[in-house]
């Protein structure tokens, strides 16, 4: 996006350098309300409140397009884990990069399949570090020694193995774990277990949507992990479709 221009009328031109494309609408809305910024001032304003802007956008998408189903299920496949809004993923990656800027991340770990898109787009903001995704089943492509853990899937209500080749995770790695959802934290515990077996450092955890009422996030924070959840849902009701976010 470097060098790309948004022309907001002949007298008001705004250039956004290295700002995620999903944030450009904020610049447009500010201009339409008559708020005047020089390029530098506006970019600084966005960067100071980058996470706040992205959280607001993500929460709005959840409210507008999310569907609350019985059994504490929040369906957001319109933009997050079936059809993917890559501009939104890019913005989320920028927010995590700001949060973990001093964490010396050199590898991103996720789990198939919904975390893969988010992790790959986010990796751009960490200097294109490698992305490793844990597989949920043995494959003929998985050869050699492996790290294996067992996790319980909340959405599928069953246990399954998670597997990472020993070639792609080692004691020199400072790992950022990324995923789309955090509920009871079992999937993340499996990835943490794999990192521990490899001797790798879990330098941070980034989550798009945390269901705060299920306790997984609180347990990870109490264990000392640097967990950055962009949207935290504290309550939701399938009867009226209401969703309440943590403030």
FIBALUM-669525 format. One record per residue: x, y, z of N, C-alpha, C, O in turn. Coordinates in steps of 0.1 Angstrom, whole numbers, plus 5000, padded with zeros to 4 digits. Layout:
XYZXYZXYZXYZ/...
//
This chain:
500849885000500050005000500850135000500350245000/502250115000503050225000502950304988502950244977/502750434989502650524977501250524972500950604963/500350444977498950454973498250574979498450604990/497350634971496750754975495250744975494650684967/494650804985493150824986492950964983493351054991/492251004973491951144970490651184976489551124972/490651274985489451314992489051454988488951544996/488951474975488551604970489851684966490951644970/489651784959490751864954491551934965492751944964/490851974975491552054986491951964998492652015007/491551834997491951755009492351615004491551525001/493751605003494251474999494951405010495751475018/494751275012495351205023496051085017495551005010/497351075021498150955017498350865029498850915039/498050745027498250645038499350555034499250465025/500450565041501650475038501650365048501650385060/501650235043501850125051500750105061500950055072/499550155058498350145067497550035061497250045049/497049935069496249825063495049885056494449985060/494749825044493649875035492349885042491549965039/492049795052490749795059490549915068489449945072/491649995070491550115078491250235070490950345075/491350225057491150345048489750405050489650525049/488750325053487450375054487350475066486550565066/488150455076488250545088488750685083488250785088/489650685074490150805069489150885061488951005063/488350805053487250865046486150925055485751035052/485850845065484750895074485151015081484351115083/486451025085486951145092486851265083486451375087/487251245070487251355061485851405058485551525058/484851315057483451355054482851425066481951505064/483351405078482851475090483551615091483251685101/484451645082485051775082486351775091486851885094/486851665095488051665104489251675094489351585085/490051775097491151795088492451755094492751795105/493251675087494551635092495551645081495251625069/496751685084497851665074498151515074497751435082/498851475063499151335062499851275074499351175080/500851345079501651295090500751285103500851185110/499951385105499151385117498151275117497951205127/497551245106496551145105497151005107496650925114/498250985100498950855101499350835115499150715121/499850935122500250915136499050885145499150805154/497950945142496750925150496250775148495950715158/496350725136495950585133496850495141496450395147/498150525140499150435146499050435161499350335168/498750545167498650555182497450465186497550405197/496350465178495150395183494850285173493750245171/495950215168495750115158494950005163493949955156/495249945175494449835180493049875182492049795179/492749995188491450035191490550045178489450005178/491150095167490450105154490149965149488949935145/491049875150490849735145489849655153489049585148/489949675167489049605175487549655172486649575172/487449785171486149835168485549775154484449745154/486449775144486049715132485649575133484649525127/486449495140486149355142484849335149484049245146/484649405160483449395168482249425159481149365160/482349535151481249565142480949455132479749425129/481949395127481749275118481049165125480149095119/481449135137480849025145479349055147478548965146/479149185151477749215154476849205142475749165142/477449255130476649255118476449125111475449095106/477549045111477548925103477648795111477448685106/477948805124478048685133476648635136475648705137/476548505137475348435141475548355154476448265154/474748375164474848305177473948185176472748195173/474548065178473847945178473847875192474747905200/472947785194472947715207474247645210474947605200/474547625222475747555226477047645226478147595225/476747775228477947875229478747875216479947895216/478047865204478747865191478448005185477348045184/479548065180479448195173479948165159481148135157/479048185149479348155135479748285128478948375127/481048285124481548405117482248365104483248425100/481648265097482248215085482148305073482748285063/481348415075481248505064482448585061482648645050/483348595072484548685070485748625077486848675074/485648525085486848485093487348335090488548315088/486448245090486948105089486248015079486247895080/485648075068485248005057485448095044486248065036/484748205044485048315035485948405043485648445054/487148445037488148515045488348655040488548675028/488148755049488448895045489948925048490348945059/490648915037492148925039492549065043493649085049/491749175039492149305044491949315059492749375066/490949245064490749245079491849165085492449205096/492249055079493448975084494649065085495449055094/494849135074496049225074496049325085497049355091/494849385088494749475099495049415112495649465121/494549295114494749215126496249185128496749205139/496949155117498349125118499149255122500049245129/498649375117499349495121499149525136500049565142/497949495141497749515155498649425164499149465174/498749295160499549205167501049245166501749225176/501449285155502849325153503149445162504249455168/502249535164502449645173502549595188503449635195/501649505191501649455205502849375208503449385219/503349295199504449205201505749255195506649175192/505849385193507049445186508349415193509349415186/508349395206509549375213509749225217510649195226/508949135211509048995215509948915207510048795210/510548975197511548895189511048775183511648665183/509848785177509148665171509948625158510248705150/510248495157510948445145510148325139510648265129/508948295145508148185139506748205144506548235156/505748175135504348175139503848035138504147965128/503147995148502547855149501047875150500447955158/500347785142498847785143498447645141499247545141/497147625139496547485138495647485126494947585124/495647375118494747365107493347355111493047295122/492347415104492647485092492347635093492947715085/491547675102491047815102492147915106492048035102/493147865113494247965117495247995106495948085107/495247915095496347925085496248055078497248125076/495048095073494948225065495348345074496148425069/494848345086495248455095496748465098497348565097/497348345100498748345103499648385091500548455093/499248335080500048375068500048525064501048575061/498848585065498748725063499448805074500148905071/499248765086499948835097501448825097502048915101/501948715091503448705090504148815083505248845086/503448875074503948995066504449105076505449165074/503649115087503949225096505049185106505449265115/505549065105506649025114507948985105508748905109/508049055094509149035085509148905077510148845074/507848855074507648735067508348615073508948535067/508248605087508748485094507948365089506848375084/508548245090507948125086506648095095506548135107/505648035088504447995095504347845095504547785084/504247785107504047645108502647615113502147675123/501947525106500647485112500647335116501047255109/500047315128499947185133498847105125497747155123/499246985121498246905114497446825124497846785135/496146795120495246725129495246575126494446505133/495946525117495946385114497246345107497946425102/497646215109498846175102498646175087497546165082/499746195080499746205065501046145060502046135067/500946095048502146045042503246145039504446115037/502746275040503746385038504446415051505446495051/503946365062504646385075505546265078505146165082/506846295075507846185077508846235088508946345092/509546135093510546165103509946185117508846155119/510746235126510346255140509346375141509346465133/508446355150507346455151507046485166507346405175/506546605168505946645181504446615180503846665171/503946555190502546515190501846555203502446525214/500746615203499946645215498446605212498146585200/497646605222496246575220495446695225495646755235/494446735217493546855220492146815219491746715212/491246885226489846865225489246985218489347095222/488446955207487847055199486447095205485647005206/486347225208485047265214483947255203482847205206/484247295191483247305180482847165175481747135172/483847075175483646935170483346835181482946725179/483546885194483246795205483946655205483346555207/485246665201486046535201487446565203487946675200/488246465207489646485208490346445195489846355187/491446505192492246465180493746505183494046595191/494646435176496046465177496446595170495746625159/497446665174498046775167499446745165500146695175/499946755153501246705149502146815142501646885133/503346825146504346915140505646845138506146775147/506146855126507446785123508546855132508546975133/509446775137510546825145511546915137512246995142/511446905123512346985115511947135115512847215113/510747165119510247305118510047375131509447485131/510447315142510347385155511447335164511747215165/512147435170513347395178513547495189512847595190/514647475196514847555208515247695205515247785214/515647725193515947865189514747955186514948075184/513647895185512447965181511748035192511547985203/511348165188510548245197509148255190509048325179/508248185195506948155187505848245191505548265203/505148295181503848355183502748255178502748225167/501848215187500748135184499548215180499148305187/499048195168497848265163496748165160496948055156/495448215163494348135159493048225158493148335163/492048165152490848245150490048265163489448365166/489848155170489048145182489748095194490648015193/489348145206489748085219488548075227487848165230/488247945231487147915240487647865253487847945262/487747735254488247675267489747665267490347625278/490447695256491847695256492547565253493747555254/491847465250492447325249493247315237494347255237/492847385225493647375213495047445216496047405212/494947565222496147635225497047565235498247565233/496447495244497347415253498047305246499247275249/497447245236498147145227499347205220500347145219/499147335214500247395207501347435217502547425214/500947485229501947515239502747395243503947395245/502047285244502647155248503747115237504847065241/503347135225504347105214505547195215506647145213/505347325217506447415219507347375230508547385229/506747335241507547295253508347165250509547155254/507847075242508546955238509746995229510846935230/509547095221510647135212511647225219512747255213/511347275231512247365238512047505233512847595236/511047535224510847665219510147755229509447705239/510347885228509747985237508348035231508348085220/507348025239506048085235506148235239505848265250/506448315229506648455232505348535232505348645237/504348475227503048545227501948465220502248365213/500748505223499548435217498548545212498248635219/498248535199497248635193495948555189496048455182/494848615193493548555190492648655184492548775188/491948615173490948715167489748735177489448845180/489148625181487948625189488048535201488248415199/488048595213488048515225486648505231486048615233/486148395234484848375242485248385257485448275263/485248505262485748525275485048445286485548415297/483748415284482948355294483248205295482748135304/484148155287484448005287485747985295486147875297/486448095298487548085308488948045303489948055310/489048005290490347965285491348085285492548065288/490948195281491848315281492348355294493448385296/491448355304491748395318492848295323493748335330/492648165320493648065325494948085319496048075326/495048125307496348145300497048275306498248275307/496248375308496848495314497348465328498448515331/496548395336497048365349498348275349499148285358/498448195338499648115337500848195332502048145331/500648325329501748415326502048435311502948505307/501148385302501348405288500848545284499848595289/501548605274501148735268500148705258500448675246/498848715262497748685253497148815248496648895256/497048835235496348955229495148905221495348865209/494048915227492748885220492149015215491949105223/491849025202491349145196489949175200489649295204/489049075200487749095204487448985215487648865212/486849035226486548935237485048945239484549045243/484348835237482948825239482648775253483148665257/481948855260481648825274480348745276480148675285/479448765266478148705267477548705253477748795245/476648595250475948595238474648505240474748415248/473648545233472348485235471748435222471448515213/471548305220471048255207469548285205469048285194/468848325216467448355215467248485208466348495199/468048585211467848715204469048755196469048865190/470048675196471248695188472248805193473148845186/471948845206472748955211474148905215474448795219/475148995213476548975216477049085225476949205221/477649055236478249155245479749145246480249035248/480449255243481849255243482449305256481849395262/483649255259484349305271484949445268485449465257/484749535277485249675275486549695283487149795283/
//
